């Protein structure tokens, strides 16, 4: 059993030792808490659970820490993918829900598994998800001052359970000040992808990740016989060719964990029950 989580990149306004230490401590705590959950739950359940913990922490740009779009409204996206069944479910630009990842998980049982906008919100309301204001004062201050995190904020988890099954979950609060209706990579296979051999979650500039098909490329290359490092290196070389900004985390079927970013620093933590790795 292993897992790795990420909390996006540092924004320009985050560059302080205080914030860095807070994120290191938060990620370590969430990784450990999620691993304990993994002991008695599937990779799919754990990926969603870990991401919900990240959504509940205002340090990250997802859930209650989400950025505000150019019209002053928060819209969030999230997706979940089961490596065994290769089913993906997700919500795009959903509003007023505390944990978009849990709505995505609920959609896993549906034939129509990716919903957007009012349809996603109506589905959430119809399935017991209460209205919840995700806005926090700090995000409003950033909005009013026309500051943003540069589109580098997303959270994610990749998990490998005791039965050797893989799953991945990714959630985002957007890049801040985007055109209303903009769709990020987080609820697409470019940013969140898994099969029985590999699972990958991405963060960074959504448009770059989509253009590069980052997560699905890495998983496909591992499926075709590349090792995880080589699959990452080739895919990030192609990202570099378009001057793309991204980071990614992954686990393969053998339990190998890997992470890479095009411009440091992606914030992440991994845990296997004995050993932590946390960004420095």
Backbone as CSV, one residue per row, in Angstrom:
resi,resn,N_x,N_y,N_z,CA_x,CA_y,CA_z,C_x,C_y,C_z
1,UNK,0.839,-1.193,0.000,0.000,0.000,0.000,0.877,1.246,0.000
2,UNK,0.539,2.166,-0.893,1.293,3.412,-0.988,0.369,4.518,-1.470
3,UNK,0.741,5.742,-1.143,0.006,6.873,-1.701,0.905,8.093,-1.790
4,UNK,0.519,8.980,-2.703,1.192,10.257,-2.857,0.128,11.303,-3.107
5,UNK,0.310,12.470,-2.514,-0.627,13.573,-2.692,0.133,14.807,-3.153
6,UNK,-0.579,15.722,-3.796,0.026,17.012,-4.127,-0.953,18.130,-3.796
7,UNK,-0.397,19.303,-3.594,-1.201,20.480,-3.272,-0.923,21.640,-4.191
8,UNK,-0.594,21.348,-5.454,-0.323,22.401,-6.418,1.074,22.974,-6.275
9,UNK,1.265,24.183,-6.779,2.538,24.885,-6.723,2.444,26.047,-5.736
10,UNK,3.595,26.519,-5.306,3.632,27.780,-4.580,3.205,28.903,-5.523
11,UNK,2.392,29.802,-5.011,2.090,31.012,-5.765,3.092,32.084,-5.373
12,UNK,3.080,33.168,-6.132,4.011,34.259,-5.835,3.769,34.824,-4.438
13,UNK,2.523,34.783,-3.970,2.208,35.332,-2.647,2.455,34.320,-1.526
14,UNK,2.876,33.106,-1.883,3.096,32.050,-0.893,4.548,31.944,-0.438
15,UNK,5.441,32.703,-1.063,6.857,32.471,-0.856,7.326,32.971,0.513
16,UNK,6.974,32.242,1.538,7.440,32.561,2.881,7.696,31.259,3.612
17,UNK,8.635,31.302,4.556,8.941,30.102,5.332,7.741,29.644,6.144
18,UNK,6.925,30.579,6.568,5.745,30.234,7.364,4.759,29.405,6.557
19,UNK,4.483,29.858,5.335,3.553,29.116,4.478,4.157,27.783,4.065
20,UNK,5.438,27.788,3.743,6.106,26.550,3.357,6.019,25.510,4.467
21,UNK,6.316,25.909,5.684,6.248,24.987,6.817,4.822,24.509,7.048
22,UNK,3.855,25.419,6.906,2.451,25.043,7.089,2.029,23.995,6.069
23,UNK,2.456,24.169,4.826,2.092,23.202,3.790,2.805,21.868,3.995
24,UNK,4.061,21.904,4.396,4.777,20.656,4.681,4.081,19.879,5.791
25,UNK,3.723,20.561,6.855,3.066,19.896,7.976,1.688,19.381,7.593
26,UNK,0.959,20.187,6.827,-0.375,19.791,6.392,-0.328,18.559,5.498
27,UNK,0.555,18.573,4.512,0.649,17.445,3.581,1.086,16.173,4.288
28,UNK,2.015,16.297,5.200,2.462,15.123,5.947,1.325,14.541,6.775
29,UNK,0.569,15.405,7.434,-0.554,14.957,8.253,-1.625,14.285,7.396
30,UNK,-1.967,14.906,6.263,-3.000,14.348,5.391,-2.546,13.040,4.774
31,UNK,-1.272,12.946,4.367,-0.757,11.694,3.803,-0.848,10.561,4.821
32,UNK,-0.498,10.850,6.047,-0.555,9.823,7.090,-1.995,9.435,7.402
33,UNK,-2.866,10.435,7.484,-4.274,10.163,7.766,-4.907,9.351,6.640
34,UNK,-4.579,9.691,5.407,-5.114,8.961,4.260,-4.566,7.542,4.199
35,UNK,-3.295,7.367,4.582,-2.726,6.014,4.570,-3.417,5.124,5.594
36,UNK,-3.722,5.661,6.758,-4.456,4.878,7.763,-5.814,4.473,7.223
37,UNK,-6.440,5.366,6.475,-7.727,5.066,5.832,-7.554,3.960,4.793
38,UNK,-6.436,4.003,4.065,-6.149,3.020,3.022,-6.029,1.600,3.581
39,UNK,-5.639,1.485,4.833,-5.486,0.153,5.432,-6.777,-0.656,5.389
40,UNK,-7.920,0.022,5.410,-9.197,-0.688,5.446,-10.150,-0.270,4.327
41,UNK,-9.621,0.457,3.338,-10.451,0.907,2.220,-9.721,0.713,0.901
42,UNK,-10.485,0.801,-0.171,-9.913,0.629,-1.513,-9.124,1.860,-1.926
43,UNK,-8.332,1.687,-2.976,-7.589,2.815,-3.541,-8.547,3.908,-3.998
44,UNK,-9.679,3.521,-4.581,-10.662,4.490,-5.068,-11.227,5.316,-3.921
45,UNK,-11.662,4.633,-2.872,-12.206,5.345,-1.712,-11.150,6.256,-1.089
46,UNK,-9.925,5.767,-1.018,-8.855,6.525,-0.370,-8.468,7.757,-1.177
47,UNK,-8.399,7.629,-2.490,-8.054,8.784,-3.320,-9.066,9.903,-3.116
48,UNK,-10.337,9.552,-3.095,-11.379,10.558,-2.882,-11.279,11.151,-1.475
49,UNK,-11.048,10.292,-0.489,-10.942,10.752,0.891,-9.764,11.709,1.072
50,UNK,-8.612,11.347,0.550,-7.430,12.203,0.679,-7.666,13.567,0.040
51,UNK,-8.273,13.574,-1.139,-8.533,14.835,-1.817,-9.553,15.666,-1.039
52,UNK,-10.518,15.006,-0.396,-11.478,15.760,0.420,-10.781,16.475,1.580
53,UNK,-9.762,15.843,2.153,-9.003,16.487,3.223,-8.253,17.705,2.704
54,UNK,-7.740,17.607,1.500,-7.058,18.745,0.874,-8.060,19.841,0.528
55,UNK,-9.262,19.457,0.082,-10.311,20.442,-0.202,-10.736,21.188,1.064
56,UNK,-10.605,20.533,2.201,-11.028,21.129,3.473,-9.967,22.016,4.110
57,UNK,-8.816,22.139,3.479,-7.719,22.942,4.015,-7.566,24.196,3.157
58,UNK,-7.738,25.371,3.762,-7.708,26.617,3.012,-6.333,26.964,2.458
59,UNK,-5.304,26.181,2.813,-3.980,26.401,2.236,-3.943,26.116,0.739
60,UNK,-4.890,25.293,0.264,-4.833,24.803,-1.112,-5.967,25.371,-1.961
61,UNK,-5.707,25.434,-3.253,-6.682,25.979,-4.190,-7.625,24.877,-4.671
62,UNK,-8.518,24.494,-3.769,-9.564,23.504,-4.049,-10.535,23.584,-2.885
63,UNK,-11.788,23.190,-3.094,-12.739,23.222,-1.994,-12.822,24.607,-1.373
64,UNK,-12.606,24.689,-0.053,-12.784,25.963,0.641,-11.685,26.978,0.330
65,UNK,-10.611,26.554,-0.295,-9.535,27.477,-0.659,-9.581,27.931,-2.107
66,UNK,-10.695,27.671,-2.784,-10.778,27.903,-4.228,-10.648,29.369,-4.618
67,UNK,-10.070,29.583,-5.784,-9.911,30.923,-6.344,-11.249,31.461,-6.856
68,UNK,-11.296,32.767,-7.045,-12.498,33.441,-7.518,-12.317,33.824,-8.985
69,UNK,-13.337,33.541,-9.798,-13.244,33.819,-11.229,-13.514,35.294,-11.521
70,UNK,-13.362,35.688,-12.770,-13.382,37.107,-13.129,-14.721,37.777,-12.837
71,UNK,-15.793,37.000,-12.723,-17.100,37.582,-12.411,-17.420,37.528,-10.915
72,UNK,-16.410,37.174,-10.092,-16.595,37.170,-8.654,-17.193,35.893,-8.091
73,UNK,-17.311,34.856,-8.910,-17.935,33.598,-8.493,-16.889,32.488,-8.434
74,UNK,-17.029,31.600,-7.449,-16.161,30.425,-7.331,-16.811,29.256,-8.066
75,UNK,-16.038,28.635,-8.938,-16.485,27.427,-9.634,-15.356,26.401,-9.522
76,UNK,-15.715,25.179,-9.187,-14.712,24.151,-8.908,-14.895,22.945,-9.831
77,UNK,-13.821,22.207,-10.020,-13.863,20.990,-10.829,-13.092,19.886,-10.127
78,UNK,-13.533,18.652,-10.327,-12.861,17.507,-9.700,-13.197,16.245,-10.468
79,UNK,-12.289,15.276,-10.416,-12.583,13.985,-11.029,-11.885,12.865,-10.279
80,UNK,-12.397,11.672,-10.524,-11.941,10.450,-9.870,-11.875,9.369,-10.927
81,UNK,-10.797,8.555,-10.914,-10.690,7.483,-11.895,-10.228,6.204,-11.242
82,UNK,-10.927,5.137,-11.563,-10.663,3.801,-11.040,-9.771,3.059,-12.036
83,UNK,-8.561,2.722,-11.614,-7.639,2.053,-12.517,-8.101,0.679,-12.950
84,UNK,-8.858,-0.004,-12.094,-9.315,-1.355,-12.427,-10.396,-1.335,-13.504
85,UNK,-11.402,-0.482,-13.345,-12.509,-0.435,-14.302,-12.271,0.574,-15.413
86,UNK,-11.306,1.472,-15.203,-11.012,2.602,-16.088,-12.218,3.514,-16.278
87,UNK,-13.059,3.581,-15.268,-14.150,4.545,-15.263,-13.674,5.859,-14.645
88,UNK,-14.026,6.959,-15.290,-13.753,8.291,-14.765,-15.075,8.988,-14.520
89,UNK,-15.187,9.667,-13.399,-16.361,10.482,-13.112,-15.886,11.846,-12.637
90,UNK,-16.709,12.875,-12.877,-16.248,14.193,-12.483,-17.309,15.263,-12.551
91,UNK,-16.982,16.402,-11.958,-17.816,17.600,-12.033,-16.962,18.752,-12.542
92,UNK,-17.575,19.605,-13.330,-16.880,20.735,-13.934,-17.637,22.015,-13.593
93,UNK,-16.907,22.979,-13.036,-17.483,24.287,-12.704,-18.704,24.190,-11.800
94,UNK,-18.612,23.370,-10.787,-19.684,23.251,-9.813,-19.544,24.364,-8.766
95,UNK,-20.676,24.821,-8.240,-20.685,25.899,-7.248,-21.299,25.435,-5.933
96,UNK,-20.860,26.072,-4.844,-21.516,25.950,-3.536,-21.602,24.516,-3.029
97,UNK,-20.524,23.767,-3.206,-20.406,22.415,-2.663,-19.074,22.343,-1.927
98,UNK,-19.067,21.817,-0.724,-17.848,21.786,0.062,-16.794,20.871,-0.540
99,UNK,-17.210,19.690,-0.974,-16.269,18.677,-1.476,-16.682,18.170,-2.859
100,UNK,-16.251,18.866,-3.916,-16.577,18.406,-5.268,-16.152,16.966,-5.536
101,UNK,-15.063,16.511,-4.888,-14.591,15.151,-5.153,-15.612,14.112,-4.718
102,UNK,-16.394,14.400,-3.674,-17.410,13.446,-3.237,-18.598,13.414,-4.198
103,UNK,-18.880,14.545,-4.849,-19.907,14.531,-5.897,-19.416,13.694,-7.073
104,UNK,-18.135,13.863,-7.425,-17.545,13.037,-8.491,-17.628,11.555,-8.132
105,UNK,-17.373,11.234,-6.875,-17.447,9.838,-6.444,-18.863,9.307,-6.554
106,UNK,-19.851,10.121,-6.171,-21.252,9.708,-6.288,-21.616,9.424,-7.736
107,UNK,-21.054,10.199,-8.650,-21.333,10.024,-10.075,-20.737,8.746,-10.657
108,UNK,-19.810,8.123,-9.942,-19.162,6.909,-10.447,-20.180,5.806,-10.735
109,UNK,-21.302,5.815,-10.035,-22.315,4.760,-10.215,-23.284,5.063,-11.356
110,UNK,-23.179,6.251,-11.961,-24.107,6.665,-13.004,-23.602,6.307,-14.402
111,UNK,-24.520,6.261,-15.357,-24.119,6.112,-16.756,-23.529,7.425,-17.280
112,UNK,-24.114,8.531,-16.845,-23.617,9.862,-17.216,-22.715,10.328,-16.081
113,UNK,-21.413,10.198,-16.256,-20.519,10.318,-15.110,-19.759,11.635,-15.025
114,UNK,-19.877,12.518,-16.018,-19.226,13.826,-15.943,-20.286,14.890,-16.191
115,UNK,-20.524,15.723,-15.177,-21.543,16.772,-15.263,-20.902,18.134,-15.048
116,UNK,-21.502,19.157,-15.664,-20.961,20.497,-15.539,-21.992,21.501,-15.080
117,UNK,-21.496,22.600,-14.499,-22.311,23.756,-14.177,-23.538,23.445,-13.339
118,UNK,-24.683,23.979,-13.775,-25.917,23.809,-13.013,-26.339,22.354,-12.943
119,UNK,-26.017,21.574,-13.965,-26.359,20.151,-13.934,-25.622,19.428,-12.824
120,UNK,-24.357,19.786,-12.629,-23.578,19.184,-11.550,-24.132,19.604,-10.198
121,UNK,-24.487,20.888,-10.059,-25.034,21.386,-8.810,-26.394,20.755,-8.512
122,UNK,-27.247,20.644,-9.514,-28.561,20.019,-9.320,-28.419,18.567,-8.896
123,UNK,-27.464,17.877,-9.500,-27.222,16.483,-9.120,-26.769,16.409,-7.668
124,UNK,-25.850,17.298,-7.299,-25.354,17.303,-5.923,-26.488,17.570,-4.936
125,UNK,-27.312,18.549,-5.236,-28.423,18.887,-4.346,-29.403,17.723,-4.232
126,UNK,-29.624,17.028,-5.328,-30.546,15.908,-5.337,-30.023,14.663,-4.657
127,UNK,-28.729,14.663,-4.337,-28.125,13.504,-3.696,-27.575,13.852,-2.308
128,UNK,-28.190,14.853,-1.683,-27.911,15.120,-0.277,-26.728,16.006,0.016
129,UNK,-26.125,16.614,-1.012,-25.011,17.529,-0.767,-25.576,18.923,-0.495
130,UNK,-25.370,19.422,0.710,-25.943,20.692,1.112,-25.173,21.865,0.518
131,UNK,-25.890,22.991,0.372,-25.234,24.221,-0.066,-24.148,24.611,0.929
132,UNK,-23.009,25.039,0.390,-21.886,25.402,1.247,-21.097,26.495,0.562
133,UNK,-20.918,27.624,1.226,-20.130,28.710,0.665,-18.654,28.396,0.835
134,UNK,-17.941,28.282,-0.268,-16.521,27.937,-0.215,-15.625,29.169,-0.133
135,UNK,-16.215,30.366,-0.123,-15.387,31.568,-0.144,-14.778,31.850,1.226
136,UNK,-13.480,32.183,1.221,-12.798,32.606,2.439,-12.282,34.029,2.238
137,UNK,-12.137,34.791,3.315,-11.739,36.203,3.183,-10.453,36.426,2.403
138,UNK,-9.469,35.543,2.571,-8.199,35.737,1.881,-8.367,35.718,0.369
139,UNK,-9.214,34.807,-0.132,-9.434,34.747,-1.579,-10.138,36.009,-2.074
140,UNK,-11.064,36.530,-1.279,-11.735,37.763,-1.674,-10.743,38.931,-1.715
141,UNK,-9.829,38.980,-0.763,-8.804,40.022,-0.760,-7.925,39.912,-2.000
142,UNK,-7.548,38.677,-2.343,-6.723,38.475,-3.534,-7.477,38.904,-4.789
143,UNK,-8.757,38.569,-4.821,-9.580,38.942,-5.975,-9.668,40.458,-6.101
144,UNK,-9.965,41.112,-4.989,-10.123,42.556,-5.025,-8.820,43.262,-5.364
145,UNK,-7.698,42.661,-5.002,-6.397,43.244,-5.323,-5.865,42.774,-6.668
146,UNK,-6.686,41.980,-7.363,-6.309,41.405,-8.661,-5.030,40.597,-8.577
147,UNK,-4.992,39.778,-7.545,-3.912,38.818,-7.403,-4.476,37.442,-7.655
148,UNK,-3.613,36.525,-8.098,-4.036,35.144,-8.264,-2.823,34.262,-8.116
149,UNK,-3.072,32.967,-8.144,-1.950,32.045,-8.013,-1.394,31.615,-9.358
150,UNK,-1.746,32.312,-10.430,-1.159,32.020,-11.729,-1.595,30.704,-12.325
151,UNK,-2.703,30.151,-11.870,-3.203,28.923,-12.454,-2.436,27.698,-12.044
152,UNK,-1.756,27.747,-10.918,-0.905,26.635,-10.529,-1.483,25.846,-9.360
153,UNK,-2.794,26.011,-9.077,-3.368,25.401,-7.889,-4.311,24.264,-8.181
154,UNK,-3.965,23.093,-7.697,-4.786,21.900,-7.834,-4.352,20.975,-6.713
155,UNK,-5.232,20.077,-6.292,-4.823,19.046,-5.342,-5.115,17.686,-5.939
156,UNK,-4.367,16.663,-5.485,-4.594,15.337,-6.040,-4.022,14.244,-5.168
157,UNK,-4.471,13.022,-5.433,-3.965,11.843,-4.734,-3.914,10.662,-5.680
158,UNK,-2.843,9.900,-5.605,-2.733,8.600,-6.263,-2.545,7.556,-5.175
159,UNK,-3.319,6.474,-5.242,-3.255,5.445,-4.205,-3.150,4.053,-4.819
160,UNK,-2.374,3.203,-4.146,-2.255,1.783,-4.478,-2.674,1.013,-3.239
161,UNK,-3.715,0.181,-3.356,-4.219,-0.497,-2.164,-3.613,-1.892,-1.989
162,UNK,-4.031,-2.567,-0.925,-3.467,-3.870,-0.591,-3.788,-4.954,-1.589
163,UNK,-4.783,-4.727,-2.433,-5.131,-5.682,-3.487,-4.432,-5.370,-4.800
164,UNK,-3.538,-4.380,-4.779,-2.796,-4.020,-5.989,-3.576,-3.162,-6.958
165,UNK,-4.666,-2.541,-6.500,-5.491,-1.705,-7.372,-5.087,-0.243,-7.230
166,UNK,-5.152,0.470,-8.333,-4.761,1.875,-8.400,-5.973,2.774,-8.618
167,UNK,-5.897,3.971,-8.078,-6.913,4.986,-8.341,-6.286,6.360,-8.196
168,UNK,-6.967,7.357,-8.783,-6.459,8.727,-8.744,-7.627,9.688,-8.619
169,UNK,-7.396,10.775,-7.887,-8.402,11.828,-7.740,-7.711,13.179,-7.815
170,UNK,-8.397,14.153,-8.425,-7.837,15.489,-8.600,-8.951,16.511,-8.439
171,UNK,-8.640,17.651,-7.805,-9.647,18.691,-7.576,-8.990,20.054,-7.686
172,UNK,-9.744,21.051,-8.177,-9.187,22.390,-8.331,-10.236,23.462,-8.106
173,UNK,-9.762,24.610,-7.662,-10.596,25.801,-7.563,-10.349,26.773,-8.691
174,UNK,-9.713,26.319,-9.752,-9.455,27.173,-10.910,-8.166,27.957,-10.772
175,UNK,-7.924,28.841,-11.726,-6.675,29.608,-11.699,-6.872,31.023,-11.167
176,UNK,-8.111,31.442,-11.004,-8.368,32.786,-10.515,-8.463,33.777,-11.660
177,UNK,-9.557,34.535,-11.712,-9.773,35.580,-12.701,-9.948,35.056,-14.120
178,UNK,-10.229,33.763,-14.259,-10.449,33.227,-15.588,-11.804,33.660,-16.152
179,UNK,-11.961,33.516,-17.452,-13.252,33.753,-18.091,-14.251,32.742,-17.522
180,UNK,-15.416,33.172,-17.066,-16.400,32.215,-16.553,-16.726,31.146,-17.601
181,UNK,-16.704,29.899,-17.167,-16.942,28.787,-18.082,-15.673,28.082,-18.516
182,UNK,-14.526,28.688,-18.204,-13.254,28.037,-18.535,-13.180,26.656,-17.892
183,UNK,-12.667,25.681,-18.609,-12.555,24.313,-18.116,-11.080,23.976,-17.924
184,UNK,-10.736,23.508,-16.743,-9.357,23.145,-16.434,-9.095,21.703,-16.846
185,UNK,-7.892,21.245,-16.574,-7.533,19.860,-16.886,-8.019,18.867,-15.842
186,UNK,-8.391,19.339,-14.656,-8.568,18.445,-13.506,-9.671,17.413,-13.675
187,UNK,-10.697,17.741,-14.442,-11.782,16.781,-14.676,-11.677,16.140,-16.053
188,UNK,-10.448,16.114,-16.601,-10.204,15.474,-17.888,-9.107,14.421,-17.742
189,UNK,-8.985,13.561,-18.748,-7.948,12.521,-18.702,-6.560,13.099,-18.932
190,UNK,-6.470,14.365,-19.322,-5.158,15.018,-19.435,-4.567,15.293,-18.063
191,UNK,-5.430,15.524,-17.078,-4.952,15.875,-15.748,-5.160,14.814,-14.694
192,UNK,-5.933,13.770,-15.026,-6.309,12.766,-14.033,-6.598,11.456,-14.756
193,UNK,-5.669,10.491,-14.674,-5.838,9.276,-15.486,-5.225,8.068,-14.797
194,UNK,-5.881,6.925,-14.962,-5.393,5.689,-14.335,-5.848,4.485,-15.141
195,UNK,-5.025,3.429,-15.096,-5.466,2.102,-15.501,-4.895,1.112,-14.494
196,UNK,-4.868,-0.157,-14.831,-4.405,-1.155,-13.863,-2.904,-1.143,-13.663
197,UNK,-2.177,-0.387,-14.504,-0.713,-0.387,-14.456,-0.110,0.897,-13.898
198,UNK,-0.864,2.001,-13.950,-0.295,3.292,-13.549,-1.420,4.289,-13.308
199,UNK,-1.178,5.233,-12.407,-2.142,6.307,-12.151,-1.393,7.614,-11.969
200,UNK,-1.950,8.707,-12.521,-1.265,10.004,-12.531,-2.251,11.132,-12.247
201,UNK,-1.834,12.061,-11.371,-2.566,13.311,-11.146,-1.643,14.482,-11.446
202,UNK,-2.193,15.501,-12.124,-1.392,16.655,-12.530,-1.829,17.934,-11.832
203,UNK,-0.933,18.895,-11.846,-1.217,20.258,-11.407,-0.398,21.201,-12.267
204,UNK,-0.821,22.477,-12.319,-0.100,23.442,-13.130,-1.059,24.266,-13.954
205,UNK,-0.626,24.702,-15.112,-1.484,25.461,-16.018,-2.328,24.476,-16.816
206,UNK,-3.637,24.526,-16.609,-4.526,23.541,-17.215,-4.427,23.478,-18.723
207,UNK,-4.301,24.643,-19.358,-4.230,24.664,-20.818,-2.989,23.931,-21.315
208,UNK,-1.862,24.065,-20.608,-0.640,23.361,-20.991,-0.790,21.856,-20.803
209,UNK,-1.408,21.470,-19.692,-1.593,20.042,-19.401,-2.515,19.393,-20.421
210,UNK,-3.585,20.103,-20.796,-4.503,19.582,-21.813,-3.803,19.489,-23.163
211,UNK,-3.062,20.532,-23.535,-2.365,20.519,-24.827,-1.375,19.359,-24.917
212,UNK,-0.781,19.013,-23.793,0.220,17.947,-23.746,-0.372,16.581,-23.424
213,UNK,-1.664,16.549,-23.031,-2.314,15.289,-22.621,-1.451,14.558,-21.580
214,UNK,-0.981,15.288,-20.580,0.108,14.835,-19.719,-0.171,13.525,-18.994
215,UNK,-1.252,13.462,-18.225,-1.514,12.259,-17.425,-1.739,11.032,-18.302
216,UNK,-2.558,11.181,-19.336,-2.858,10.033,-20.188,-1.632,9.570,-20.971
217,UNK,-0.755,10.501,-21.346,0.479,10.111,-22.041,1.376,9.265,-21.137
218,UNK,1.546,9.724,-19.897,2.423,8.990,-18.979,1.889,7.583,-18.758
219,UNK,0.590,7.471,-18.479,-0.009,6.156,-18.224,0.098,5.272,-19.462
220,UNK,-0.166,5.825,-20.634,-0.088,5.049,-21.872,1.335,4.542,-22.117
221,UNK,2.313,5.376,-21.846,3.703,4.967,-22.068,4.131,3.872,-21.096
222,UNK,3.672,3.951,-19.854,3.950,2.862,-18.914,3.261,1.588,-19.380
223,UNK,2.041,1.712,-19.858,1.294,0.560,-20.375,2.013,-0.075,-21.559
224,UNK,2.670,0.748,-22.355,3.398,0.252,-23.533,4.794,-0.263,-23.202
225,UNK,5.177,-0.242,-21.926,6.420,-0.876,-21.527,7.504,0.027,-20.981
226,UNK,7.296,1.343,-21.029,8.288,2.258,-20.453,8.261,2.172,-18.938
227,UNK,9.419,2.397,-18.308,9.382,2.544,-16.859,8.848,3.933,-16.517
228,UNK,8.488,4.115,-15.248,7.798,5.335,-14.842,8.657,6.576,-15.079
229,UNK,9.931,6.502,-14.742,10.804,7.670,-14.917,10.925,8.060,-16.380
230,UNK,11.137,7.074,-17.250,11.290,7.377,-18.668,9.995,7.943,-19.257
231,UNK,8.871,7.421,-18.796,7.577,7.929,-19.269,7.395,9.387,-18.862
232,UNK,7.779,9.708,-17.639,7.724,11.094,-17.181,8.675,11.966,-17.992
233,UNK,9.909,11.509,-18.150,10.915,12.334,-18.832,10.499,12.663,-20.255
234,UNK,10.001,11.676,-20.980,9.592,11.913,-22.370,8.408,12.877,-22.434
235,UNK,7.454,12.673,-21.558,6.259,13.523,-21.553,6.601,14.949,-21.150
236,UNK,7.492,15.119,-20.182,7.879,16.468,-19.767,8.798,17.134,-20.780
237,UNK,9.535,16.354,-21.548,10.302,16.934,-22.656,9.345,17.541,-23.685
238,UNK,8.252,16.840,-23.943,7.253,17.347,-24.888,6.540,18.575,-24.311
239,UNK,6.359,18.597,-23.018,5.777,19.767,-22.360,6.712,20.961,-22.486
240,UNK,8.002,20.704,-22.313,8.991,21.773,-22.424,8.980,22.407,-23.808
241,UNK,8.709,21.597,-24.820,8.708,22.095,-26.194,7.628,23.150,-26.424
242,UNK,6.583,23.137,-25.586,5.539,24.159,-25.698,5.630,25.156,-24.535
243,UNK,6.770,25.124,-23.821,6.993,25.980,-22.665,5.885,25.810,-21.640
244,UNK,5.511,24.553,-21.426,4.407,24.244,-20.534,4.804,24.238,-19.071
245,UNK,3.831,24.515,-18.223,4.034,24.584,-16.773,3.166,23.507,-16.137
246,UNK,3.795,22.497,-15.541,3.021,21.405,-14.940,3.852,20.638,-13.929
247,UNK,3.164,19.927,-13.088,3.759,18.947,-12.195,2.857,17.725,-12.189
248,UNK,3.410,16.582,-11.811,2.608,15.362,-11.794,3.126,14.410,-10.728
249,UNK,2.208,13.606,-10.188,2.538,12.544,-9.248,2.006,11.240,-9.800
250,UNK,2.663,10.118,-9.447,2.240,8.842,-10.009,2.673,7.676,-9.136
251,UNK,1.959,6.577,-9.276,2.357,5.273,-8.743,2.083,4.244,-9.831
252,UNK,2.995,3.281,-10.000,2.727,2.205,-10.952,2.352,0.920,-10.221
253,UNK,2.008,-0.089,-10.986,1.514,-1.352,-10.440,2.514,-2.000,-9.483
254,UNK,3.798,-1.766,-9.722,4.844,-2.362,-8.885,5.073,-1.585,-7.594
255,UNK,4.356,-0.480,-7.427,4.517,0.317,-6.221,5.581,1.386,-6.321
256,UNK,6.114,1.605,-7.512,7.071,2.695,-7.702,6.329,4.032,-7.660
257,UNK,6.867,4.971,-6.882,6.287,6.305,-6.770,7.196,7.290,-7.494
258,UNK,6.587,8.223,-8.231,7.400,9.196,-8.950,6.675,10.532,-8.990
259,UNK,7.456,11.600,-9.023,6.903,12.944,-9.173,7.891,13.790,-9.956
260,UNK,7.369,14.793,-10.638,8.227,15.667,-11.437,7.484,16.970,-11.668
261,UNK,8.225,18.085,-11.711,7.621,19.358,-12.075,8.515,20.077,-13.070
262,UNK,7.885,20.912,-13.879,8.649,21.624,-14.910,9.304,22.879,-14.361
263,UNK,8.686,23.461,-13.339,9.253,24.628,-12.661,8.994,24.452,-11.163
264,UNK,10.025,24.235,-10.381,9.814,24.022,-8.936,9.122,25.247,-8.321
265,UNK,8.255,25.076,-7.285,8.187,23.847,-6.517,6.747,23.365,-6.439
266,UNK,6.492,22.135,-6.896,5.223,21.488,-6.616,5.269,20.987,-5.181
267,UNK,4.182,21.159,-4.451,4.147,20.707,-3.064,3.495,19.325,-3.026
268,UNK,4.153,18.376,-2.375,3.677,16.997,-2.387,4.162,16.276,-1.136
269,UNK,3.555,15.132,-0.871,4.027,14.221,0.173,3.630,12.810,-0.211
270,UNK,4.509,11.851,0.059,4.197,10.438,-0.169,4.455,9.665,1.117
271,UNK,3.751,8.529,1.252,3.887,7.718,2.456,3.575,6.275,2.106
272,UNK,4.389,5.355,2.626,4.178,3.935,2.372,3.951,3.142,3.661
273,UNK,3.652,3.849,4.742,3.466,3.193,6.024,4.685,3.261,6.912
274,UNK,5.838,3.471,6.301,7.094,3.584,7.037,7.826,4.883,6.750
275,UNK,7.857,5.264,5.486,8.694,6.388,5.079,7.885,7.505,4.437
276,UNK,8.195,8.736,4.826,7.635,9.930,4.223,8.626,10.512,3.236
277,UNK,8.101,11.113,2.186,8.866,12.073,1.380,7.999,13.305,1.275
278,UNK,8.539,14.460,1.636,7.792,15.713,1.608,8.631,16.747,0.884
279,UNK,7.982,17.577,0.082,8.722,18.601,-0.670,9.560,19.454,0.256
280,UNK,10.674,19.941,-0.241,11.593,20.780,0.548,11.612,22.210,0.014
